[in-house]
Amino acid sequence: MLMMARDAFTEDGWREVLAPLAGLVDLDETARTTGALVRRRGVPNAGALLRLAFAWGAGGLSLRRAAAWADMSNVADLCDSALLRRLRKAGDWLEALLQAVLDGRAGAAGAPGMQGRLIRLVDGSTFGVVGSDRPGWRLHAGFDLPAGRMGRMALTSAAEGEGLDRIPVTAGELRIADRGFARPDGLRFMLDHGGDFLIRMGARSLKLEERDGPGLDLMEALAVAEREGVHDRDVVVLHGRKGRKTWPPLPVRLIIVPLPPEAARAARQRLQRAGQRERYTPSPVAVAAAGHVMLVTSLGRQVADADTVLALYRLRWQVELAFKRIKSLLGMRTVPTKDPDLARTWLCANLLVALLAEDFGADLGDSPP
């Protein structure tokens, strides 16, 4: 991936980059309709504009060096300030190309043992901004199995939190996520759009009740899991907010499994330290729950028993590795500009290179990372 990023603006590497994109969309037409290239002063075509975006973004050139390189290579004839104006208008276009590549990946077969359904591991990751101690952007993404590559992406400001509704649902998919995604509206969103979910939850993530009775006694459920090794229970999710009393309860399965003693002890210590840092005292239920993995899923037992559900959740680490590959190999930890339009262009250019690198890597077969 890093080699491709460096070579994306060279002559030989450029032909390889342009071919798959040109097969998906009309580059000149999309550049015109999105406003990226209406007047061609100094930039002969959309391919040249894309090459400039890659040179500045994934290629790591400054605006001045990118403009100088373009002039020496007969790619474009413009100064650095003109390039700046061009790139500020290219965000919508690059995002459209990004989505075109993702759309072209649709239709991958599902994993064996899950009736051919798509398994999508979702997570979010933030990007810092130069000169600021706070993240400015968040990437929401879904990593698809068994294809082993990104299937959906969405860029927002860092102020917009993670959620199951950030990326569209493919009918029949199983979406797997960590506890930050355990929100009632997101669970309902998945079912309303033809998908299923498998989400880890914390002691206070969701308001649960028995399917045929009052509120769930979580301490009792944890005790059952301790005795039996794994506890699979039918419950319902309530919305939990005032004014949402008409929100229909959502039937789910709650699956609890104790962590190994050392891992449970470490998890409880982290909870206690967090309480000291944020000046609150964890409840007895939260302390007890910290030593367990608690999952909620819409999958029926005829589709996946408790052991299968736990095995599926263990796949989630792969999306974290995918984020690390993108951010470290392409040097995407910090956006080099505070200008929101220019920052969006920089992010989309890098992400587009990352997707193309994944596709090229898939053609190489089973080679080491």
C-alpha positions in Angstrom: 0.0 0.0 0.0 2.8 2.4 0.9 4.6 1.7 -2.4 1.4 2.4 -4.3 0.9 5.7 -2.4 4.4 6.8 -3.4 4.0 5.7 -7.0 0.5 6.9 -7.6 1.7 10.0 -9.5 4.4 8.4 -11.6 3.8 7.5 -15.2 3.9 3.7 -15.0 1.9 3.5 -11.7 -0.7 6.0 -12.9 -1.9 3.8 -15.8 -2.6 1.0 -13.3 -4.4 3.4 -10.9 -6.6 5.0 -13.6 -7.8 1.8 -15.3 -10.2 0.4 -12.6 -11.6 3.9 -11.9 -12.3 4.5 -15.6 -14.1 1.2 -15.8 -16.5 2.3 -13.0 -17.4 5.9 -13.9 -16.9 8.5 -16.5 -14.2 10.6 -14.8 -14.7 13.8 -16.9 -18.5 13.7 -16.6 -18.5 13.2 -12.8 -15.8 15.9 -12.3 -18.0 18.3 -14.3 -21.3 17.5 -12.6 -19.8 17.7 -9.1 -18.2 21.0 -9.8 -14.6 19.7 -9.5 -13.6 20.5 -13.1 -15.9 22.9 -14.8 -13.2 25.1 -16.4 -10.1 23.4 -17.5 -7.6 26.2 -17.2 -4.3 24.6 -16.7 -5.8 21.2 -15.9 -6.5 19.3 -19.2 -8.9 16.6 -17.9 -10.3 14.9 -14.8 -7.5 12.3 -14.9 -4.9 15.0 -14.4 -6.9 16.5 -11.5 -7.1 13.1 -9.9 -3.4 12.7 -10.3 -2.8 16.0 -8.7 -5.0 15.1 -5.7 -3.1 11.8 -5.3 0.2 13.6 -5.5 -0.7 16.1 -2.8 -2.7 13.7 -0.7 -1.3 10.1 -0.6 1.9 11.1 -2.4 2.8 13.5 0.4 3.8 16.5 -1.7 3.2 20.0 -0.6 1.0 22.2 -2.8 4.1 24.0 -4.1 5.9 20.8 -4.9 2.8 19.2 -6.4 2.3 22.2 -8.7 6.0 22.2 -9.7 6.0 18.4 -10.4 2.8 18.8 -12.5 4.5 21.4 -14.6 7.7 19.4 -15.1 5.7 16.3 -15.9 3.4 18.0 -18.4 0.4 16.9 -16.2 -1.0 20.4 -15.5 0.1 24.0 -15.7 -0.9 25.9 -12.6 0.6 27.6 -9.5 0.2 26.4 -5.9 -2.6 28.9 -5.2 -4.5 27.7 -8.2 -4.0 24.1 -7.2 -5.3 25.0 -3.7 -8.5 26.3 -5.3 -8.9 23.3 -7.5 -8.4 20.8 -4.6 -10.9 22.7 -2.4 -13.6 22.0 -5.0 -12.7 18.3 -5.5 -14.1 16.8 -2.3 -17.5 15.9 -3.6 -16.0 14.3 -6.7 -13.4 12.3 -4.8 -16.1 11.1 -2.4 -18.2 10.0 -5.4 -15.3 8.0 -6.8 -14.8 6.5 -3.4 -18.4 5.4 -3.3 -18.2 4.1 -6.8 -15.3 1.8 -5.9 -17.3 0.6 -2.8 -20.4 0.0 -4.9 -18.3 -2.0 -7.3 -17.4 -4.4 -4.5 -21.0 -5.2 -3.7 -22.3 -8.7 -4.0 -19.5 -10.6 -2.4 -20.5 -14.1 -1.1 -21.1 -14.7 2.6 -19.1 -16.8 5.0 -19.6 -20.5 5.2 -22.0 -21.5 7.9 -24.1 -18.3 7.7 -26.3 -19.2 4.8 -24.2 -17.1 2.4 -24.9 -13.8 4.1 -22.5 -10.9 4.3 -20.7 -10.3 7.6 -19.9 -6.6 8.1 -17.6 -5.6 10.9 -18.2 -1.9 11.7 -16.2 0.6 13.6 -15.2 4.3 13.6 -11.8 6.0 13.8 -10.9 9.7 14.2 -8.3 11.8 12.5 -6.5 14.7 14.2 -6.0 18.1 12.6 -2.7 19.9 12.4 -2.5 22.6 15.1 -5.3 21.2 17.2 -5.3 18.8 20.2 -8.8 17.5 19.3 -9.8 15.2 16.4 -11.5 16.9 13.6 -12.9 14.0 11.4 -14.4 10.6 11.9 -14.4 7.7 9.4 -17.2 5.3 9.8 -16.5 2.0 8.0 -17.6 -1.5 7.5 -15.1 -4.3 6.8 -16.7 -7.1 4.9 -16.1 -10.8 5.3 -15.2 -13.1 3.6 -13.9 -10.6 1.1 -11.5 -9.2 3.7 -11.7 -5.6 2.6 -13.7 -2.4 3.3 -17.2 -2.5 2.0 -18.7 0.9 3.1 -17.3 4.2 4.3 -18.7 7.5 5.4 -16.8 10.7 6.5 -18.2 13.0 9.2 -16.9 15.5 11.7 -15.5 14.0 14.8 -18.4 15.5 16.7 -20.8 13.0 15.1 -20.6 9.8 17.1 -20.5 6.2 16.0 -23.7 4.5 15.1 -25.1 1.5 13.2 -26.9 3.9 10.9 -23.8 5.7 9.6 -23.5 3.4 6.6 -26.2 1.8 4.5 -27.4 -1.8 5.1 -27.1 -4.6 2.6 -30.2 -6.8 2.8 -29.4 -9.9 4.8 -26.1 -8.7 6.3 -25.0 -9.4 9.8 -23.4 -6.3 11.4 -21.0 -6.8 14.2 -19.8 -4.0 16.4 -18.4 -3.1 19.8 -20.2 -1.6 22.8 -20.1 2.0 21.5 -22.7 0.9 19.0 -25.2 -0.5 21.5 -28.0 2.1 21.1 -31.7 1.3 20.6 -32.2 3.4 17.5 -29.3 1.7 15.7 -30.6 -1.8 16.5 -34.0 -0.8 15.2 -32.4 0.7 12.1 -30.7 -2.6 11.2 -33.9 -4.6 11.5 -36.0 -2.0 9.6 -33.5 -2.2 6.7 -33.3 -6.0 6.4 -30.2 -6.8 8.4 -29.2 -8.4 11.7 -26.9 -7.3 14.4 -24.4 -8.7 16.9 -23.3 -6.0 19.4 -21.4 -6.0 22.6 -23.0 -4.1 25.4 -22.0 -2.7 28.8 -24.0 -2.8 32.1 -25.7 0.5 31.2 -25.7 0.5 27.4 -29.3 -0.7 26.9 -32.4 -0.9 29.0 -33.4 -4.6 29.0 -36.5 -6.4 30.3 -37.6 -10.0 30.4 -39.8 -10.8 27.4 -42.7 -11.8 29.7 -42.1 -9.8 32.8 -40.6 -6.8 34.6 -37.0 -5.4 34.4 -34.1 -7.8 33.9 -32.1 -8.7 37.0 -28.6 -8.4 35.4 -26.8 -9.6 38.6 -28.8 -12.8 38.5 -28.0 -13.3 34.8 -24.3 -12.8 35.5 -24.5 -15.4 38.3 -26.1 -17.9 35.9 -23.3 -17.3 33.4 -20.7 -17.9 36.1 -22.3 -21.2 37.0 -22.9 -22.5 33.5 -20.1 -20.9 31.6 -22.4 -19.2 29.1 -25.9 -17.9 29.5 -28.3 -17.4 26.5 -31.4 -15.5 27.5 -34.5 -14.0 25.6 -35.0 -10.3 26.5 -36.4 -7.1 25.0 -34.7 -3.7 24.5 -36.7 -0.7 25.6 -35.8 2.8 24.2 -35.1 4.1 27.7 -35.8 7.8 27.0 -38.8 9.9 28.0 -41.2 10.6 25.2 -40.4 7.3 23.5 -43.0 5.1 25.4 -44.6 4.1 22.1 -41.3 2.7 20.9 -42.1 -1.0 20.5 -39.9 -3.4 22.6 -37.2 -5.1 20.5 -36.9 -8.8 21.0 -33.2 -9.9 21.2 -31.0 -12.5 22.7 -28.6 -11.6 25.6 -25.6 -13.9 25.7 -23.2 -13.6 28.6 -19.8 -15.4 29.0 -17.3 -14.8 31.8 -13.8 -13.6 31.0 -10.8 -15.6 32.1 -9.9 -14.6 35.7 -6.8 -12.5 34.7 -8.8 -10.7 32.0 -11.7 -10.1 34.3 -9.5 -8.7 37.0 -7.8 -6.3 34.5 -11.2 -5.2 33.1 -12.4 -4.4 36.6 -9.2 -2.5 37.4 -9.7 -0.4 34.2 -13.2 0.4 35.3 -12.1 1.5 38.8 -9.4 3.7 37.3 -11.9 5.3 34.9 -14.1 6.0 37.9 -11.3 7.7 39.8 -10.3 9.7 36.7 -13.9 10.9 36.0 -14.9 11.1 39.7 -17.6 8.6 40.0 -18.0 5.3 41.8 -18.9 2.3 39.6 -22.0 0.4 40.7 -21.8 -3.2 41.9 -23.6 -4.3 38.8 -21.1 -2.5 36.6 -18.1 -4.0 38.5 -19.6 -7.5 38.1 -20.4 -7.0 34.4 -16.9 -5.8 33.6 -15.7 -9.3 34.1 -17.9 -10.7 31.4 -18.6 -10.4 27.6 -22.2 -9.4 27.1 -23.7 -9.6 23.6 -27.1 -8.8 22.2 -28.1 -10.2 18.8 -31.1 -10.5 16.6 -30.0 -13.9 15.3 -32.3 -16.7 16.1 -31.0 -19.9 17.7 -31.9 -21.8 14.6 -29.3 -19.6 12.8 -26.5 -19.5 15.4 -26.2 -21.1 18.8 -24.4 -19.3 21.6 -21.0 -20.7 20.7 -21.4 -19.6 17.1 -22.4 -16.1 18.2 -19.3 -15.8 20.4 -17.1 -17.1 17.5 -18.6 -14.5 15.2 -18.0 -11.7 17.6 -14.3 -12.7 17.8 -14.0 -11.7 14.2 -14.4 -8.0 15.1 -10.7 -7.3 15.6 -10.2 -7.5 11.9 -11.8 -4.1 11.3 -9.4 -2.5 13.9 -6.4 -3.9 12.0 -7.9 -2.5 8.7 -8.0 1.0 10.3 -4.4 0.6 11.6 -3.2 -0.3 8.1 -4.8 2.7 6.5 -3.7 5.2 9.1 -0.1 4.0 9.6 0.9 2.9 6.1 -0.6 6.0 4.4 0.4 8.3 7.2 -3.2 9.4 7.8 -3.1 10.1 11.5 -3.2 13.9 11.2 -4.9 16.0 8.5 -2.4 18.6 7.3 -4.9 21.5 7.0 -7.7 23.2 9.0 -9.6 24.2 5.9 -12.6 21.8 5.9 -13.0 21.6 2.1 -9.3 20.9 1.6 -9.2 18.4 4.5 -12.1 16.5 2.9 -10.2 16.3 -0.4 -7.1 15.1 1.4 -9.0 12.4 3.3 -10.9 11.2 0.3 -7.8 11.0 -1.8 -6.0 8.9 0.7 -9.0 6.6 1.3 -9.4 6.1 -2.4 -5.8 5.1 -2.7 -6.3 2.7 0.2 -9.2 1.0 -1.6 -7.4 0.7 -4.8 -4.4 -0.8 -3.0 -6.7 -3.4 -1.4 -8.0 -4.3 -4.9 -4.5 -4.6 -6.3 -3.4 -6.6 -3.4 -6.2 -9.1 -3.8 -4.9 -9.8 -7.3 -1.6 -10.8 -5.9 -3.0 -13.9 -4.1 -2.0 -15.1 -0.7 1.1 -13.1 -0.2 2.4 -11.9 3.2 1.1 -8.4 4.3 
